[in-house]
Amino acid sequence: MLSTLTFLGTGTSMGVPTLGCPCAVCRSAVAPDGDPRNRRTRPSIRLDFNHHTVLIDTGPDFHAQAIRENLTHVDAVFYTHGHADHILGMDDLRPLSFLLPAPLPLYADDATATILERIFSYTFNPARYSTSARVELHRIPDTPGAAVDLFGAHFQRIPVRHGKLLITGYRFGNAAYLTDTSEIPEESLPLLQNLDLLILDALRREPHPTHSNLENSIRLVELLKPRRALFTHMSHDLDHAPIEAILPPHIRLAYDGLKVEFEIAP
């Protein structure tokens, strides 16, 4: 079963251009003669398959991303972790949830679900407003490989390290999405074999305590050997065209609005 994956956002937590920054990449992101691929909103993806739409993360730019991509329907949302750049757009799901016959299912590990319940307490409170998002939160077990079957596809939890935190990546069919990854634990490596498409954090050139940098992400691609790889969650340290020019042909930089196809289920 074929799926279309759309990058709603490919930027880091501060976005590109970064507020107050005069660097060449930030200028390029908005200049008329610049490279629009350097314009990076906060990271998330959209999956369209079998007449359904599934999101992974809803960051603070979700409203604008949804308008840009003409996103008018969502059937489920998976969350990777509870940081602001991945969850703060949850409230923008409200009008989309009103269109569904049942509450919109949200899936997250226990730590992320607890943060969602705290930050959006007005949504999950039994005495909720009638105009709050109609959502239902489902906790994914913390065990590696725990899975959710939705609409004919298999979404598998892939634990990854984000600095000191253990957060959730996802494998779905022949693709995997690992954002905010500083390290892939040994027990997760078998879950990432035989991939057609690997999407991986590549924050910047220099090492970072909580994210993979460009060199390490290339090393991880060489280790896991997917047929193709796309890097995301990138800062203004990475200028799209010059960086792509030095990458192997099977590794590319993602950009906001990029669409790719892959098999999400047999």
C-alpha positions in Angstrom: 0.0 0.0 0.0 1.5 3.3 -1.1 1.7 6.3 1.2 2.7 9.9 0.5 4.8 11.5 3.2 4.8 15.3 3.4 7.2 17.3 5.5 5.1 19.9 7.2 8.2 21.3 8.9 11.9 20.5 8.9 13.4 23.1 11.2 14.8 23.1 14.7 12.9 24.4 17.8 13.8 28.1 17.0 12.9 27.7 13.3 14.7 29.2 10.3 15.0 32.1 10.0 15.8 32.3 13.7 14.5 35.5 15.3 17.1 38.2 15.5 19.7 36.3 13.4 21.4 38.1 10.5 23.3 35.0 9.1 23.3 34.2 5.4 21.0 31.1 5.8 18.4 33.1 7.7 18.6 35.9 5.1 18.3 33.3 2.3 15.2 31.8 3.9 13.2 35.0 3.2 15.0 36.9 0.5 13.3 37.1 -2.9 16.5 35.7 -4.5 17.2 33.3 -1.7 16.7 29.6 -1.3 13.1 28.9 0.0 14.3 25.4 1.1 16.1 27.2 3.9 12.8 28.4 5.3 12.2 25.8 8.0 9.2 25.7 10.3 9.0 23.4 13.3 9.3 19.7 12.6 6.4 17.3 11.8 5.2 15.1 9.0 1.9 14.1 7.3 1.2 10.6 6.0 -1.6 10.0 3.5 -2.6 6.4 2.7 -5.7 4.3 2.2 -7.9 7.5 2.2 -6.7 8.5 5.7 -4.3 11.2 7.0 -2.0 10.6 10.0 0.3 13.2 11.5 3.4 12.8 13.6 3.7 15.8 15.9 1.8 19.1 15.8 4.3 22.0 16.5 3.6 25.7 17.0 3.6 26.2 13.2 0.9 23.6 12.6 -1.9 26.0 11.7 0.2 27.7 9.0 1.5 24.3 7.8 -2.0 22.9 7.5 -3.1 25.9 5.4 0.0 25.7 3.2 -0.7 22.0 2.5 -4.5 22.2 2.2 -4.8 19.8 5.1 -8.6 19.6 5.8 -8.9 16.2 7.5 -6.9 14.3 10.1 -7.6 10.7 11.3 -4.9 10.2 14.0 -1.8 11.9 15.5 1.3 10.3 16.9 3.6 12.2 19.2 7.4 11.7 19.6 7.9 13.6 22.9 6.6 16.5 24.9 8.8 19.5 23.9 7.1 22.7 22.8 8.2 22.5 19.1 6.4 19.1 18.8 3.2 19.5 20.7 2.1 23.2 21.0 -0.1 23.0 17.8 -2.3 20.4 19.4 -5.0 23.0 20.1 -5.2 23.7 16.3 -6.7 20.2 15.9 -9.9 21.6 17.3 -11.8 22.4 14.1 -10.6 19.2 12.4 -11.7 17.1 15.4 -15.2 18.6 15.1 -15.5 17.0 11.6 -15.1 13.5 12.9 -17.8 11.1 14.1 -15.7 10.1 17.1 -12.9 11.7 19.1 -9.6 12.1 17.2 -7.1 9.5 18.5 -3.8 10.8 19.8 -1.0 8.3 20.5 2.0 9.0 22.8 4.3 7.2 25.3 3.4 7.7 28.9 5.8 10.6 29.6 4.5 12.5 26.6 0.9 11.8 27.3 1.3 13.2 30.8 2.8 16.4 29.5 -0.1 16.8 27.0 -2.6 16.3 29.8 -0.9 18.9 31.9 -0.4 21.6 29.2 -3.8 21.1 27.6 -5.6 20.3 30.9 -8.6 22.3 29.6 -8.9 19.8 26.8 -8.7 16.6 28.9 -10.6 18.0 32.0 -14.0 16.2 32.5 -15.5 19.7 32.9 -14.1 20.7 29.5 -15.4 23.5 27.3 -17.8 22.4 24.6 -15.4 23.9 22.0 -12.3 22.0 23.2 -10.7 19.6 20.9 -12.6 16.3 20.6 -9.6 14.0 21.2 -8.9 10.8 22.9 -5.4 10.1 24.3 -3.9 6.6 24.0 -0.7 5.6 25.8 1.7 3.5 23.8 3.6 1.0 26.0 7.2 2.0 26.6 8.6 -1.3 25.4 10.7 -1.3 22.2 8.6 -2.4 19.2 5.2 -1.7 20.8 2.8 -1.1 17.9 -0.5 0.5 16.9 -2.4 -0.8 13.8 -4.3 1.9 12.0 -6.1 1.9 8.7 -4.1 -1.0 7.4 -0.7 0.2 8.5 1.5 -0.8 11.4 3.1 2.0 13.5 5.9 0.7 15.6 7.5 2.5 18.5 11.3 3.0 18.2 13.0 4.3 21.4 15.7 6.8 20.8 17.9 9.0 23.0 17.3 12.8 23.0 20.1 13.7 25.3 19.1 12.3 28.7 15.6 11.6 27.6 14.3 8.4 26.0 11.7 9.5 23.4 9.8 7.8 20.6 10.6 7.4 17.0 8.3 5.5 14.7 8.6 2.9 12.0 5.7 2.6 9.6 6.0 0.0 6.7 9.4 0.6 4.9 10.0 4.0 6.5 11.1 5.4 9.9 10.9 8.8 11.4 13.6 9.6 14.1 13.5 13.3 15.0 15.4 14.7 18.0 17.8 11.8 18.1 21.2 12.0 19.7 21.7 8.3 19.9 19.9 5.1 18.8 20.0 2.5 21.6 21.3 -1.0 20.8 17.8 -2.6 21.3 16.3 -0.3 18.6 18.8 -1.2 15.9 17.0 -4.5 14.9 13.8 -2.5 14.4 15.4 -0.3 11.8 16.6 -2.9 9.3 15.6 -3.2 5.7 14.3 0.4 5.4 13.5 2.0 2.1 13.3 5.5 3.7 15.0 6.7 6.9 14.2 10.2 8.2 16.7 11.4 10.7 17.6 14.4 12.8 20.7 16.3 11.6 20.7 19.6 13.6 24.0 21.2 12.5 27.7 20.5 11.6 29.1 20.8 15.2 28.3 18.1 17.8 25.3 18.8 20.1 24.4 17.2 23.4 20.8 16.3 22.5 20.7 16.0 18.7 22.6 14.2 16.0 24.9 16.4 13.9 25.5 16.1 10.2 28.5 13.8 10.5 26.8 11.5 13.0 23.7 11.3 10.9 25.7 10.2 7.9 27.3 7.6 10.1 24.0 6.3 11.2 22.8 6.0 7.6 25.9 4.0 6.8 25.2 1.8 9.8 21.5 1.1 9.1 21.8 1.0 5.3 18.4 2.3 4.2 17.9 2.7 0.4 17.5 6.4 0.9 17.7 8.9 3.8 16.3 12.4 4.4 17.6 14.7 7.1 15.3 17.0 9.1 15.2 19.1 12.3 17.9 21.3 10.8 19.1 24.7 12.1 20.4 27.7 10.3 23.9 26.1 10.4 23.0 24.1 7.3 22.6 25.9 4.0 20.5 23.6 1.8 22.3 23.7 -1.6 25.9 23.6 -0.4 25.3 20.8 2.1 23.4 18.7 -0.4 26.3 19.1 -2.8 28.6 17.2 -0.4 26.2 14.4 0.5 26.1 11.0 -1.1 23.3 10.7 -3.7 21.1 8.5 -1.5 21.1 11.1 1.3 19.2 14.4 0.8 18.1 17.3 3.0 14.3 17.5 3.5 12.5 20.8 3.1 9.1 22.1 4.1 6.5 20.9 1.7 8.7 18.0 0.2 6.6 14.9 -0.7 8.0 11.4 -1.0 6.3 8.1 -1.6 7.0 4.7 0.0 5.2 1.4 0.9 3.5 1.7 4.2 2.1 -1.8 4.2 2.3 -4.9 2.0 
